[in-house]
Amino acid sequence: HEPNERASRMLGELFGHYLKHPAEMGEWSRRRARKVGRARAVCDYVAGFTDRYVMEEHARVFGT
């Protein structure tokens, strides 16, 4: 149960980060944001992350 809560928290924090800093997403996602809206593009971007990448990216962004 705890690993799921931790993963949910990390994804939520990354989602918020990319909403505030869309320039850190890939070019394709930034272009897509202009078409479908930033929140949808960020959601799709983060949804494509593997479990390992979520942990690595969270550590990179938040230093944890």
Residue, then its C-alpha position, 0 to 999 in steps of 0.5 A: h500500500e505504501p509504495n502506491e501512495r509514494a508513487s501517487r505522490m511523486l506523480g502528482e508532484l511531477f505533474g505540478h512541476y511540469l505545469k509550472h515548467p513546461a519548457e522541461m518537457g520534450e518538444w512534442s509535448r510542448r507543441r501538443a500543449r498548444k493544441v490540447g491544453r497544458a494540463r492534458a499534455v502534462c498528464d499524457y507526458v507523465a503517463g508515459f513514464t516508467d516506474r523507474y523513470v518517475m523515481e529518477e525524474h523526481a530525484r532530479v527535479f526535487g533532489t530527493 
